[in-house]
Amino acid sequence: MELTIFLIGALAIIFGFGAGYLIRRYQAKKEVEGAEAKAEHLITEAKNKQKEFLLQAKDKALAIIDDAKREEQTRRKELSYLQQRLEKRESTFDQKLLDLENKQQKLLDRAKEIEDVKERINKIREEQMQKLEKIANMTKGEAAKVLLDNTEKTIKEDILGRMKKVLAEGQEELDKKARDILALAIQRCSISHAQEITTSTVDLPSDEMKGRIIGREGRNIRTIEQLTGVEIVVDDTPMAITISAFSPIRRQVAKRALEALILDGRIHPTKIEEAIETAKKQLAVEIKKSGEDSVFEMGVTGIDPKLVQILGRLKFRTSYGHNVLLHSLEVAHLAGLIAEEIGADVTICKKGGLFHDIGKAVDHEVKGGHPEIGYDIMKKFNMPEDIAYICIAHHEDNPKSLEGIIVKVADAISGARPGARKDTYERYLQRLEELENVANTFPGVSKSYAIQAGREIRVFVMPDQIDDLEAAKLAQSIARKIEEDLKYPGEIKVNVIREMRVTEYAR
């Protein structure tokens, strides 16, 4: 019974496995058939879409081809139109070129005709001149000279009258305008005119200090004089000694050293050397500060510090007793004011006026005149040409720039101010004599007088030898001669006087 049940169970299990296998196989077959059908459907759809894409691509290609053909046709039309225009222009240019060549040839022919006419005229003129020379028995040059001489004699009075009329019309207005400008500039500029001298005085606390300064057998005073290059004058002046030297720098070094020694109380050669070295260092600092103060006062910037230091040395340089640094500041102020009035470059005038005498700071160390030395210094420190040129322009007769003329005028104003400069009595008399001698060398001059401290020369001429026109020429010649032969500050007025006196007696 149990065996039967086991067998039935086994058979049932086998049957179940078989049935399951069959069912599984059937299902798998169904799935495969469904997948194949689905794949076929996808392939069919892909082929249909491919056909559609191909059709669309063909349509687009055909459209692109059509557009390209239309564009090509349009471009061909444009090229054809441009080609026609170019051909038309080329033909036009060819025609114009032919016209120009024809005109050029006509002009050449006309020029040739003119040259032929000129040659014929010149030949006729030469023949006429030869006939005239034979008739007049004079050459062309001789005839021209006679004609000019006769013309000058005939119209001399007319020329002189016109010269006087023109000068009278313009000179008065120009003088008034110039006076107004210069007066305004001078009134607005006020600079000290304390004259420099060649001696300095050192105050002493007592006369006993003189002996200590002299030292045993004069060793102290000899040391000071040797180290500074000055002459110390110890005389009967109470409580004071005098330092004499032409160089203000040397005098300042000696004075400062002596003041320091007197204050210290120890005076001997070693201490003297230390005091002199200290004085030199202090003076160098003061020189630099003077240059910086001057540049600051003028509002000038961008100047090399070494050039500023050279400018400061002018504080201890004099010209005819006039302090050169004060003179340079005054010239810079005047030049700036005048430039403002007439519309010139104020900056160039101020810089040029401030540095116009910079060559005097080293003219005792370098060969040459201070204008050329100053120009070289300015170029060395890369100053612009129009500023450097003013160093030379203020001593030229006819400066090439307006700013140079302005600085030259300002320099003359500063140097000619009353009390600005001084000269020795002997040199003053010598200059006046030289001025009169120059005027007396000209023919027709009867006498001459130098007046106004040498600022004016009055020349009296012989009226029977010099007429009015020649008097005007004589004044110009005397002025040029003075400029060439004499050296003088400022300017000199040449006044030629022609006076005719006729005397008769009634008896």
C-alpha positions, 0 to 999 in steps of 0.5 A, spaced: 500 500 500 505 504 501 509 502 495 503 504 491 502 511 494 510 512 493 509 510 486 503 514 485 507 520 488 513 519 484 509 518 477 505 525 479 512 528 480 514 526 474 508 528 470 508 534 474 515 536 471 514 533 464 507 538 464 511 544 467 517 543 462 512 542 456 508 549 459 515 552 460 517 550 453 511 553 450 511 559 453 518 560 451 516 559 444 511 564 445 516 569 447 521 568 442 515 568 436 513 575 440 520 578 440 521 576 433 515 579 431 516 585 435 523 585 432 520 585 425 516 590 426 521 595 429 525 593 423 520 595 418 518 601 422 526 603 421 526 602 414 520 606 413 523 612 417 529 611 413 525 612 407 522 618 410 529 621 412 532 619 405 526 623 402 527 629 406 534 629 405 533 629 397 528 634 398 533 639 402 539 637 397 534 639 391 532 645 395 540 647 396 542 646 389 536 650 387 538 656 392 545 655 389 543 656 382 539 662 383 545 665 387 550 663 382 545 666 377 545 673 381 552 673 382 553 672 375 549 678 373 552 682 378 559 680 375 557 682 368 554 689 371 561 690 374 565 688 368 560 693 364 562 698 369 569 697 369 569 697 361 566 703 361 570 707 366 576 704 362 574 707 356 573 713 359 580 714 362 583 712 356 579 718 353 581 723 359 588 720 358 588 722 351 585 729 352 591 730 357 596 728 353 594 733 347 593 738 353 600 737 355 603 737 348 599 743 347 602 746 353 609 744 351 608 747 344 606 754 348 612 754 352 617 753 346 613 758 343 614 763 349 622 761 350 623 763 343 619 769 344 623 771 350 630 769 346 627 774 341 626 779 346 633 778 349 636 779 343 632 786 341 634 788 348 641 787 347 641 790 341 637 796 344 642 796 350 648 796 345 645 802 341 644 806 347 651 805 350 654 807 343 649 813 343 651 815 351 658 813 350 657 809 357 656 802 359 650 799 363 653 800 370 655 807 369 649 809 366 645 806 372 650 809 377 649 816 374 641 814 374 641 812 381 646 818 383 641 823 380 635 820 383 638 820 390 639 827 389 632 829 386 628 825 391 633 825 398 628 830 401 622 826 399 625 820 402 627 823 409 620 826 409 617 820 408 622 816 413 620 822 419 613 821 417 613 814 418 617 814 424 613 819 427 607 816 426 609 809 429 614 811 434 610 815 439 605 809 439 610 804 440 614 808 445 607 809 449 606 802 449 613 800 451 613 805 457 606 802 459 609 795 459 615 796 462 613 801 468 607 796 470 613 790 470 618 795 474 612 797 479 610 790 480 617 788 481 621 790 487 628 787 489 633 789 494 639 793 491 644 793 496 651 793 493 656 788 495 663 790 497 670 787 497 671 787 504 667 784 510 668 787 518 668 782 524 666 785 530 670 783 536 668 783 544 675 787 545 681 790 542 685 784 546 682 779 541 686 782 536 693 780 539 690 773 539 688 773 532 694 775 530 698 770 534 705 769 536 709 772 531 703 772 527 702 765 526 695 765 527 693 770 522 698 767 517 694 760 517 688 764 516 690 768 510 693 761 507 687 757 508 682 762 506 686 766 501 684 773 504 687 779 507 686 780 514 687 788 516 688 789 523 688 797 524 686 802 529 679 801 528 676 799 535 673 792 536 673 790 529 678 787 524 677 787 516 677 782 511 679 783 504 678 779 498 675 780 491 671 773 492 665 773 497 666 766 498 673 767 501 670 772 505 664 769 508 669 763 510 674 767 513 668 771 517 665 765 519 671 761 521 673 768 525 666 768 529 666 761 531 674 762 533 672 768 537 666 765 540 670 759 542 676 763 545 681 758 543 685 760 537 691 756 534 693 753 528 689 747 529 683 750 531 683 755 526 683 749 520 677 746 524 673 752 524 675 753 516 673 746 514 666 747 519 665 754 515 666 751 508 661 746 510 656 751 513 657 755 507 656 749 502 649 748 506 647 755 505 649 755 498 644 749 496 639 753 501 639 759 497 639 756 490 633 752 493 629 758 496 630 762 489 627 756 485 621 756 490 620 763 490 620 763 482 615 757 482 620 753 478 620 745 478 623 739 475 630 742 476 636 738 477 639 739 484 646 740 482 644 745 477 640 748 483 646 748 487 650 752 482 645 757 482 646 758 489 653 760 488 651 766 485 649 769 492 656 770 493 658 772 486 658 780 484 658 784 477 659 791 478 658 790 485 651 787 484 649 781 487 648 776 481 643 772 485 639 778 486 640 780 479 637 773 476 631 773 481 629 780 479 630 779 471 626 772 472 620 776 475 621 782 470 621 777 464 615 773 467 611 780 468 613 782 461 611 776 458 604 776 461 603 783 458 605 781 451 603 774 450 610 770 450 611 764 454 612 766 461 615 759 464 621 760 459 622 767 460 622 765 468 627 759 467 631 763 462 631 769 466 633 765 473 639 762 469 641 767 464 647 768 468 649 761 471 655 761 467 658 767 472 658 761 478 664 758 474 667 763 470 673 763 474 674 756 474 672 755 466 675 758 460 670 762 456 665 768 457 659 766 461 654 766 456 657 760 452 659 757 459 652 758 461 649 755 455 654 749 456 651 748 463 644 748 461 645 743 456 649 738 460 643 738 465 638 737 459 635 743 459 630 745 453 634 749 447 629 755 448 631 756 455 639 754 454 639 759 448 637 765 453 644 764 456 647 767 450 641 771 447 641 776 453 648 778 450 646 778 443 644 784 438 638 780 435 636 774 439 632 769 435 627 768 440 621 773 443 623 770 450 630 771 449 629 779 447 624 779 453 630 776 458 635 781 454 630 787 456 629 785 463 637 784 464 638 791 462 632 794 466 635 790 472 642 792 471 640 800 469 636 801 476 639 807 480 644 804 485 644 797 482 651 797 480 657 801 481 664 802 478 670 805 480 671 812 478 677 811 474 673 806 470 667 810 469 672 816 466 675 811 462 669 808 459 666 815 458 673 817 454 672 811 450 665 812 448 667 819 446 673 817 442 669 812 438 664 817 436 670 822 434 673 817 429 667 818 424 668 823 419 664 830 419 663 829 427 665 836 430 665 834 437 661 829 442 659 829 449 658 823 453 652 824 458 647 821 463 653 817 466 655 814 460 648 812 458 647 817 452 652 820 447 651 827 444 654 827 437 655 834 433 656 834 426 658 839 421 652 841 417 656 843 411 659 836 410 653 831 413 646 832 411 639 830 414 639 823 411 647 822 412 646 824 419 641 818 420 646 813 417 651 816 422 647 815 428 646 807 426 654 807 424 656 810 431 651 805 435 654 799 431 661 801 432 660 802 440 656 795 440 663 792 437 668 795 440 666 797 447 663 793 453 658 796 458 652 794 462 645 796 459 644 800 453 647 807 450 643 812 446 646 815 440 643 822 439 646 825 433 645 833 432 645 837 426 645 844 427 645 850 421 647 857 424 648 863 419 650 869 422 650 876 418 651 883 421 647 889 419 651 895 419 
